[in-house]
Amino acid sequence: MRLPRTLAAVVGAIALMSLAACGSSPTASPGNQMSQPPAPPMSQAPTTPAMSAQFGPACSAVPKDGAGSFEGMAQDPVATAASNNPVLSTLVTAVKQAGLVDTLNGLEGVTVFAPTNDAFAKLPKADLDKVLADKALLTKILTYHVVPKTVTPTDLTDGSFDTVEKGRLTTMGSGQAFTVGTGGAKIVCGNVKTANATVYIIDTVLMPPAA
């Protein structure tokens, strides 16, 4: 049975409207989906550079391997570690003269500001001989170089620390350039690790105020 032409046109129009409605659905095809803006990147807290490695111009004088190297020193307590480092031989002689080897090796979590051989060479020979011959004075000077806690490179920026000698040391600087004490001793190789201490090698012997 054939539909009248007018009725057929109405049916056809309804069918086209249904197809159009289906095609307008946002889920009909991927091409019709609304694009989502990319998620903003997660904000990150600013980081402060951490100085975990040794730093300073005199670090190049430290042996590359063996017991006196950075790796070797990290295996021994501080007095023993210093005895294996050729740039600290005068300091080691002074520590032995004062009878402080076992004392320094027995401390935990300390910081030592260790004068180089050249630092001791700045002292007039007569004065150095006098200090080495006076055990009480030598002990006072050496323990003034020891802080009974760990001092990090960040702490050096504007630091003030009690010493084993009961005096006080101040530090200042930034980046990799720091000075220690009122005389402006420079750290020439810093953040050297031993089994029980952090060592900062300095270019001048520090003198406690009453020495």
C-alpha positions in Angstrom: 0.0 0.0 0.0 1.6 3.3 -1.0 1.4 6.2 1.4 0.1 9.5 0.1 2.9 11.8 -1.0 2.2 14.3 1.8 2.3 11.6 4.5 5.6 10.2 3.1 7.2 13.6 3.2 6.2 14.0 6.9 7.7 10.6 7.8 10.9 11.4 5.9 11.2 14.7 7.7 10.8 13.1 11.1 13.5 10.5 10.3 16.0 13.2 9.3 15.3 15.1 12.5 16.0 12.0 14.6 19.3 11.4 12.8 20.3 15.0 13.3 19.5 14.8 17.0 21.7 11.7 17.4 24.6 13.3 15.5 24.5 16.4 17.8 25.3 14.4 21.0 28.7 15.4 22.5 29.5 11.7 22.9 28.6 10.6 19.3 32.1 10.7 18.1 35.6 11.8 19.4 35.6 14.7 16.9 32.6 16.2 18.5 33.8 16.1 22.1 34.7 19.4 23.8 38.4 19.8 24.2 39.6 20.2 27.8 42.3 22.8 28.6 45.6 21.2 29.8 45.9 21.0 33.6 48.2 23.7 35.0 51.6 22.3 36.1 51.9 21.5 39.8 53.7 24.3 41.6 57.0 23.3 43.2 58.5 24.7 46.3 61.7 26.6 45.7 64.8 24.6 46.4 67.9 25.8 48.1 71.1 24.5 46.6 72.6 21.9 48.9 76.4 21.7 49.2 77.0 18.1 49.8 80.4 17.8 48.2 83.8 19.3 49.1 84.5 22.8 47.9 87.4 25.2 47.8 90.7 25.8 45.9 92.8 23.7 48.2 90.7 20.6 47.7 92.9 19.9 44.6 95.9 19.3 46.9 94.1 16.4 48.7 95.2 13.0 47.3 92.9 11.5 44.8 93.0 8.0 46.3 94.3 6.2 49.3 93.8 6.8 53.0 94.4 10.6 52.6 91.8 11.0 49.9 88.3 12.3 50.6 87.0 8.7 50.4 89.7 7.4 52.6 89.3 10.1 55.3 85.6 9.3 55.5 86.5 5.9 56.8 88.6 7.0 59.8 88.0 9.2 62.9 89.2 12.8 62.5 92.7 12.7 64.1 93.5 9.5 62.2 92.0 10.9 59.0 94.1 14.1 59.3 97.3 12.1 59.8 96.8 10.6 56.4 96.3 13.9 54.6 99.7 15.6 53.7 98.3 19.1 53.9 97.6 18.7 57.6 100.8 17.2 58.8 101.8 20.1 61.1 98.3 20.1 62.7 98.7 16.3 63.3 102.1 17.0 65.0 100.5 19.6 67.3 97.6 17.3 68.1 100.0 14.5 69.1 102.1 17.0 71.1 99.0 18.0 73.1 97.9 14.4 73.6 94.6 14.9 71.9 94.5 12.1 69.4 92.3 9.8 71.4 90.1 12.7 72.5 89.4 13.9 69.0 88.9 10.4 67.7 86.4 9.7 70.5 84.1 12.7 69.9 80.9 12.2 67.8 79.3 14.6 65.3 81.8 17.4 65.7 83.2 20.0 63.4 86.9 20.8 63.1 88.4 23.9 61.5 91.8 22.4 60.5 94.7 24.8 59.7 96.9 23.7 56.8 100.7 23.4 57.0 100.9 26.8 55.3 98.7 28.3 58.0 101.2 27.2 60.7 104.0 28.5 58.6 102.5 32.0 58.9 103.4 31.9 62.6 106.9 33.1 63.5 109.0 30.0 64.2 109.8 31.2 67.8 106.1 31.6 68.5 105.3 28.2 67.1 108.0 26.5 69.0 106.8 28.2 72.2 103.2 27.0 71.6 104.3 23.5 70.8 106.3 23.4 74.1 103.4 24.6 76.2 100.9 21.7 76.4 98.2 23.7 78.2 98.4 26.6 75.7 98.5 24.2 72.8 95.4 22.3 74.0 93.6 25.6 74.4 94.4 26.7 70.9 93.6 23.3 69.3 90.3 22.8 71.1 89.3 26.4 70.0 89.2 24.9 66.5 86.6 22.3 67.4 82.9 22.9 67.5 80.9 20.1 69.4 78.2 19.8 66.7 77.9 19.4 63.0 78.3 22.7 61.1 76.9 22.5 57.5 77.9 24.8 54.7 74.6 26.6 55.1 75.3 27.3 58.7 78.5 29.1 57.7 76.7 32.0 56.1 76.2 33.9 59.3 77.3 31.5 62.1 78.2 31.8 65.7 79.4 28.6 67.4 80.6 27.5 70.9 83.8 25.6 70.8 85.2 22.8 72.9 87.6 25.3 74.4 84.5 27.2 75.7 85.2 30.2 73.4 83.1 31.3 70.4 83.7 31.2 66.7 81.9 33.3 64.1 81.7 32.6 60.4 80.4 34.5 57.4 80.2 34.3 53.6 78.2 32.8 50.8 78.5 30.4 47.9 81.8 28.8 48.3 83.7 31.7 50.0 83.6 31.7 53.8 85.8 33.2 56.6 86.2 32.0 60.2 87.0 34.1 63.2 87.8 37.7 63.7 91.0 37.4 61.8 89.2 36.3 58.6 90.7 32.9 58.2 89.5 31.5 54.8 88.1 28.1 54.3 90.2 26.7 51.5 88.6 23.2 51.4 85.3 22.7 53.0 82.8 20.0 54.0 85.4 17.2 54.2 83.8 14.2 56.0 85.5 11.8 58.4 83.9 9.0 60.4 83.1 11.3 63.3 83.5 14.8 62.1 83.0 17.4 59.4 86.3 19.2 58.6 86.8 22.7 57.1 90.5 23.2 56.1 91.5 26.8 56.8 94.5 29.0 55.8 95.2 30.6 59.2 95.6 29.3 62.8 92.8 30.6 65.0 93.7 32.1 68.3 91.3 32.2 71.2 90.9 35.7 72.7 92.9 34.9 75.9 95.7 33.0 74.2 
